[in-house]
Each structure stands twice: as C-alpha cells, then as structure tokens.
Amino acid sequence: MDYFLNKIDKHLDNHRSLDQNKNELKRKLNDLNGLKEDIESRLSSELQPTKKLKKGVQIWLENVERINGEIQSLDGRIGESSALTRGFHAKDVLMRMKEVEEHIQQGKFCEGLVVDNPRRIGQVLSTSTLSGEATKLCIEEIWQCLMNDEVRKIGVWGMGGVGKTSIMKHINNRLLKETHKFDVVIWITVSKEMSLAKLQKDLASKLDVKFSGNECETTRAGMLFETLSFKFSRFVIILDDVWEKVSFEQVGIPESSNGSKLVLTTRSLDVCRHVGCNRVIQIKPLAEEEAWNLFLEIVGGNILNIPGLEPVAKSITKHCAGLPLGVIVVAACMKGLDDLFEWRNALKELSLARQSVNGLEDEVIQQLRFSYDRLKDQKLQHCFLNCALYPADFAIREIDLVHLWIAEGLVEEMNSRQAEYDKGCAIMNRLINNCLLEVPTETENGRCVKMHDLVRDMALHITCGTPRFLVKAGMR
C-alpha cells in the first residue's frame, strides 16, 4: 500500500513541477537559439571563398534544428495529455533540458568556426605586357566593377586587336592571386563559331559537371544553373570574344544577387546592350606616343642610332592606328633590320596596303598581311596558313603540328626524318617570333600554339585564293 502511495505522491510532484520545468526548458532553448543566431552572424563574415565550415559546427547547427523540432513535438504531446497523464512527460522535459544545456556548452567554438578550403576553380593564363596609361585606367575601372556588388554584368568592348583579351587575361590572373572574393573564376573563349551546346559544354567542363550526352539544352541549362547557384558562394564568368547576342538563361548562368559577376568582351556595343550589362567599358586604341613606345620596346631602341631611320619607324607605327596587335606584329617582323632602305620599302608596302581597304578592321588585317608577306619563304607561308584550318582558339600541340607539316609536304624533304623535324621546329619558332602564332600554354608534353582571331581571319582571307587550302576551316 505504501508503495502505491509513494508512486502517487511522486506522480503528483511531477505534475506540479512540470510547468515550472517547461518554463525553464523554454528559457534555456531561447538561450540556445540566441547562440545559434550569433554563430550564424559570425559565419556570414568568416565564411570566405577560401574557407569552409568546420564539420563540428555543421553538426552542431543541425542538432540545434533537431532539438527545436523535438521540443516542439514534446510540447504538443503535453498539451494533448489529460490532467492524469501530464506528469508522465516530466522525465522527457528534464532530459531535453539537459541536452539543451550540453549544446550551449558545446556551442562556444573558441577555436573558430571555419577552416581553410583549398578547392578553388580557376586557371592562370599566359599574358603579354600591357602598354599605356589609358589601358591601366581601363583595368582599374573593370576591377572596381568586379569589387562592387551592385554591378552584375560588365561589357568590355572595342574593335579587334585593341587589347580586350589581353586586358581580361590580366584581370583573370589578378582575381586568382589578389582576392578571395570569388571561389570560381572561369574563362571561356566564345568566338564566331559559338553555339549554345558548345558554350554549355565548355562551361560544364570548367565546373566539373558531367553531361551524359542525352540531355536536351534545357536540362543542361538546369544542371549548370544548379551548380552555379548552390555549389559555390560567388563566381566570375569571363566570356571572351562574344559575337552574337547570348541568352544566359538558356545557357544556365544565373543572374545572382550575391555579388557574382559576368564579364564579356565583344566588338559590338549592341551585344553589351542586349545582355543588359550594368557597366560598359570601351577599350580605345593607344595614343600615338604609347604606340611608339610599344613599337620601340619590341623592335629595340638601337634603331634610333641609325641615321634617318626614326621618322620612317614612326610613320610605320602610325600605320598601326594605335592597335596593340598591329604594333606588336609589325614591330616583330621589323626587329633586327638595320637597313634604312628596307625600312623605307616596308613603309611603302604598308602605305599601299592601307590605300586598298575600307574600315579600320580591314586595315588591321592588312597590317597582319604585311607581316605574312615579309616571311618571303613560300614553305614558311604555307605552314602558317595550315594553322588557320584548325578551329578558332584551338590550342595545337607543337609536336603534332610539325609532324603534320612534314606529312603534308609543307616541309622540304631532307636526308632524315630528324632533319625534317628540326626544320619544322625552326619554322615554328620563326612564326612565333614574328607574333603570327601565340604560345598560350607550355606543359610537360611540350608547347601548344594558337592563332589570335584576327591573325586567323587574315590567314583565312589568304587561303580563299590559295587552291591548296580550299577546305572548310575549323573541321580538323
């Protein structure tokens, strides 16, 4: 009998203390949730692109969510209980109170909330030296736009050969080296041969998104959108050499409000307007003095020691119309020449070429054609034209290209295969030294080369009248 009376007394005690313990549990839960809010506020400042959440912090936050749900469920069960059965929940309330107290102690995280996150997407690109104060000002203007969260889309426009790609390559590398604002910096060359499918494929390869090959473009866009929206905190996508209007929604690029950026380079102001660029920055040709300094830097200042040559060299530079690409290519093919008569002849050739074209861009093509003509050697010229048959912006392995030249009879026959290969490499170096081929990458497997888009345009223009090359370029 005493046993049952003791049980009844204990149950009544539980019943009487339940409300008091419930109130205490509610107070402690409020303390826990307040601590959770403080931690989330700290995370907003500590969680940078190069940092990631500690696993213990992540588990703690998940447990706080779970505890809130379980206490809410317990409160509901108590509310539904009768006066006779309410006391049976006293033990559960005490257990929850102890769990909340333990999590308050665990949530101090004196050693910080985040750790280094080594994963960062981006590739450092090969660059050339930039010239001119105006160029430096443009770089800083683009940089300020990238650092401004209000600016989402940036258009960099100007005519071909003015230096848009070179400027953005410097920006790409600076983003990877100087700031942790973005955890993804992606460079994609679009070019004339752009298609939605190719753009999606190029973007997917940079983001490590795997397409099976059976998806439609809409499904692929969704996969890219999800990756960019939820897998990374902030991204920069640089689309170089955009020729046509692009729907970023169709590609799968989100218009994020979290500070992510989209930058495009183009020759068309209309393209910038169509995609809704917040800021449009025009890259203008070099000033006359800046172009002259760039020319001297490449050709060598020793030409100034040759009597009568400086005014001729300055006239040649003026024919380049302040376009860095034209200055670089023309200067490269004049480098090492110290005969005044040869310089005068070069000026005459440039002047005649300029008279035969309409429009500044056609003029650039003629400047580049001047460099091609001065190769003189037909074998050398044919090897150069052969490179134009590869797709735009295609990185060609040097060793493969030389073997191809030999196989197609573009390198003269010699007494051994090694001698022919050496000759092919000498031709390659001549084309690189004349700035008709670029070296974008150099790996353990050797160099790769490619053509600037305007140099390729010039080469394709020549191949139209060369029977040997009457094929569709870009199909290799």
LINVENFEN-V685888 format. One record per residue. N is the residue number from 0. RES is the residue in three letters. BURIAL is I if it has 24 or more other C-alpha atoms within 12 Angstrom, else O. Layout:
<<N;RES;BURIAL> <N;RES;BURIAL>>
//
This chain:
<<0;MET;O> <1;ASP;O> <2;TYR;O> <3;PHE;O> <4;LEU;O> <5;ASN;O> <6;LYS;O> <7;ILE;O> <8;ASP;O> <9;LYS;O> <10;HIS;O> <11;LEU;O> <12;ASP;O> <13;ASN;I> <14;HIS;I> <15;ARG;O> <16;SER;O> <17;LEU;I> <18;ASP;O> <19;GLN;O> <20;ASN;I> <21;LYS;I> <22;ASN;O> <23;GLU;O> <24;LEU;I> <25;LYS;I> <26;ARG;O> <27;LYS;I> <28;LEU;I> <29;ASN;O> <30;ASP;I> <31;LEU;I> <32;ASN;I> <33;GLY;O> <34;LEU;I> <35;LYS;I> <36;GLU;O> <37;ASP;O> <38;ILE;I> <39;GLU;O> <40;SER;O> <41;ARG;O> <42;LEU;I> <43;SER;O> <44;SER;O> <45;GLU;O> <46;LEU;I> <47;GLN;I> <48;PRO;I> <49;THR;I> <50;LYS;I> <51;LYS;I> <52;LEU;I> <53;LYS;O> <54;LYS;O> <55;GLY;O> <56;VAL;I> <57;GLN;O> <58;ILE;O> <59;TRP;I> <60;LEU;I> <61;GLU;O> <62;ASN;I> <63;VAL;I> <64;GLU;O> <65;ARG;O> <66;ILE;I> <67;ASN;I> <68;GLY;O> <69;GLU;O> <70;ILE;I> <71;GLN;O> <72;SER;O> <73;LEU;I> <74;ASP;I> <75;GLY;O> <76;ARG;O> <77;ILE;I> <78;GLY;O> <79;GLU;O> <80;SER;O> <81;SER;O> <82;ALA;O> <83;LEU;O> <84;THR;O> <85;ARG;I> <86;GLY;I> <87;PHE;I> <88;HIS;I> <89;ALA;I> <90;LYS;O> <91;ASP;I> <92;VAL;I> <93;LEU;I> <94;MET;O> <95;ARG;I> <96;MET;I> <97;LYS;O> <98;GLU;I> <99;VAL;I> <100;GLU;I> <101;GLU;O> <102;HIS;I> <103;ILE;I> <104;GLN;O> <105;GLN;O> <106;GLY;I> <107;LYS;O> <108;PHE;I> <109;CYS;O> <110;GLU;O> <111;GLY;O> <112;LEU;I> <113;VAL;I> <114;VAL;O> <115;ASP;O> <116;ASN;O> <117;PRO;O> <118;ARG;O> <119;ARG;I> <120;ILE;I> <121;GLY;I> <122;GLN;I> <123;VAL;O> <124;LEU;I> <125;SER;O> <126;THR;O> <127;SER;O> <128;THR;O> <129;LEU;I> <130;SER;I> <131;GLY;I> <132;GLU;O> <133;ALA;I> <134;THR;I> <135;LYS;O> <136;LEU;O> <137;CYS;I> <138;ILE;I> <139;GLU;O> <140;GLU;I> <141;ILE;I> <142;TRP;I> <143;GLN;O> <144;CYS;I> <145;LEU;I> <146;MET;I> <147;ASN;O> <148;ASP;O> <149;GLU;O> <150;VAL;I> <151;ARG;I> <152;LYS;I> <153;ILE;I> <154;GLY;I> <155;VAL;I> <156;TRP;I> <157;GLY;I> <158;MET;I> <159;GLY;I> <160;GLY;I> <161;VAL;I> <162;GLY;I> <163;LYS;I> <164;THR;I> <165;SER;I> <166;ILE;I> <167;MET;I> <168;LYS;I> <169;HIS;I> <170;ILE;I> <171;ASN;I> <172;ASN;I> <173;ARG;I> <174;LEU;I> <175;LEU;I> <176;LYS;O> <177;GLU;O> <178;THR;O> <179;HIS;I> <180;LYS;I> <181;PHE;I> <182;ASP;I> <183;VAL;I> <184;VAL;I> <185;ILE;I> <186;TRP;I> <187;ILE;I> <188;THR;I> <189;VAL;I> <190;SER;I> <191;LYS;I> <192;GLU;O> <193;MET;I> <194;SER;O> <195;LEU;I> <196;ALA;I> <197;LYS;O> <198;LEU;I> <199;GLN;I> <200;LYS;I> <201;ASP;I> <202;LEU;I> <203;ALA;I> <204;SER;O> <205;LYS;I> <206;LEU;I> <207;ASP;O> <208;VAL;O> <209;LYS;O> <210;PHE;O> <211;SER;O> <212;GLY;O> <213;ASN;O> <214;GLU;O> <215;CYS;O> <216;GLU;O> <217;THR;O> <218;THR;O> <219;ARG;I> <220;ALA;I> <221;GLY;I> <222;MET;I> <223;LEU;I> <224;PHE;I> <225;GLU;O> <226;THR;I> <227;LEU;I> <228;SER;I> <229;PHE;O> <230;LYS;O> <231;PHE;I> <232;SER;I> <233;ARG;I> <234;PHE;I> <235;VAL;I> <236;ILE;I> <237;ILE;I> <238;LEU;I> <239;ASP;I> <240;ASP;I> <241;VAL;I> <242;TRP;I> <243;GLU;I> <244;LYS;I> <245;VAL;I> <246;SER;O> <247;PHE;I> <248;GLU;O> <249;GLN;I> <250;VAL;I> <251;GLY;I> <252;ILE;I> <253;PRO;I> <254;GLU;I> <255;SER;I> <256;SER;O> <257;ASN;O> <258;GLY;I> <259;SER;I> <260;LYS;I> <261;LEU;I> <262;VAL;I> <263;LEU;I> <264;THR;I> <265;THR;I> <266;ARG;I> <267;SER;I> <268;LEU;I> <269;ASP;O> <270;VAL;I> <271;CYS;I> <272;ARG;O> <273;HIS;O> <274;VAL;I> <275;GLY;I> <276;CYS;I> <277;ASN;I> <278;ARG;I> <279;VAL;I> <280;ILE;I> <281;GLN;I> <282;ILE;I> <283;LYS;I> <284;PRO;I> <285;LEU;I> <286;ALA;I> <287;GLU;I> <288;GLU;O> <289;GLU;I> <290;ALA;I> <291;TRP;I> <292;ASN;I> <293;LEU;I> <294;PHE;I> <295;LEU;I> <296;GLU;O> <297;ILE;I> <298;VAL;I> <299;GLY;O> <300;GLY;O> <301;ASN;O> <302;ILE;I> <303;LEU;O> <304;ASN;O> <305;ILE;O> <306;PRO;O> <307;GLY;O> <308;LEU;I> <309;GLU;I> <310;PRO;O> <311;VAL;I> <312;ALA;I> <313;LYS;I> <314;SER;I> <315;ILE;I> <316;THR;I> <317;LYS;I> <318;HIS;I> <319;CYS;I> <320;ALA;I> <321;GLY;I> <322;LEU;I> <323;PRO;I> <324;LEU;I> <325;GLY;I> <326;VAL;I> <327;ILE;I> <328;VAL;I> <329;VAL;I> <330;ALA;I> <331;ALA;I> <332;CYS;I> <333;MET;I> <334;LYS;I> <335;GLY;O> <336;LEU;O> <337;ASP;O> <338;ASP;O> <339;LEU;O> <340;PHE;O> <341;GLU;O> <342;TRP;I> <343;ARG;I> <344;ASN;O> <345;ALA;I> <346;LEU;I> <347;LYS;O> <348;GLU;I> <349;LEU;I> <350;SER;I> <351;LEU;O> <352;ALA;I> <353;ARG;I> <354;GLN;O> <355;SER;O> <356;VAL;O> <357;ASN;O> <358;GLY;O> <359;LEU;I> <360;GLU;I> <361;ASP;I> <362;GLU;I> <363;VAL;I> <364;ILE;I> <365;GLN;I> <366;GLN;I> <367;LEU;I> <368;ARG;I> <369;PHE;I> <370;SER;I> <371;TYR;I> <372;ASP;I> <373;ARG;I> <374;LEU;I> <375;LYS;O> <376;ASP;O> <377;GLN;O> <378;LYS;I> <379;LEU;I> <380;GLN;I> <381;HIS;I> <382;CYS;I> <383;PHE;I> <384;LEU;I> <385;ASN;I> <386;CYS;I> <387;ALA;I> <388;LEU;I> <389;TYR;I> <390;PRO;I> <391;ALA;I> <392;ASP;I> <393;PHE;I> <394;ALA;I> <395;ILE;I> <396;ARG;I> <397;GLU;I> <398;ILE;O> <399;ASP;O> <400;LEU;I> <401;VAL;I> <402;HIS;I> <403;LEU;O> <404;TRP;I> <405;ILE;I> <406;ALA;O> <407;GLU;O> <408;GLY;O> <409;LEU;I> <410;VAL;I> <411;GLU;I> <412;GLU;O> <413;MET;O> <414;ASN;O> <415;SER;O> <416;ARG;O> <417;GLN;O> <418;ALA;O> <419;GLU;I> <420;TYR;I> <421;ASP;O> <422;LYS;I> <423;GLY;I> <424;CYS;I> <425;ALA;O> <426;ILE;I> <427;MET;I> <428;ASN;I> <429;ARG;I> <430;LEU;I> <431;ILE;I> <432;ASN;I> <433;ASN;I> <434;CYS;I> <435;LEU;I> <436;LEU;I> <437;GLU;I> <438;VAL;I> <439;PRO;I> <440;THR;O> <441;GLU;O> <442;THR;O> <443;GLU;O> <444;ASN;O> <445;GLY;O> <446;ARG;I> <447;CYS;I> <448;VAL;I> <449;LYS;I> <450;MET;I> <451;HIS;I> <452;ASP;I> <453;LEU;I> <454;VAL;I> <455;ARG;I> <456;ASP;I> <457;MET;I> <458;ALA;I> <459;LEU;I> <460;HIS;I> <461;ILE;I> <462;THR;I> <463;CYS;O> <464;GLY;O> <465;THR;O> <466;PRO;O> <467;ARG;O> <468;PHE;I> <469;LEU;O> <470;VAL;O> <471;LYS;O> <472;ALA;I> <473;GLY;O> <474;MET;O> <475;ARG;O>>
//
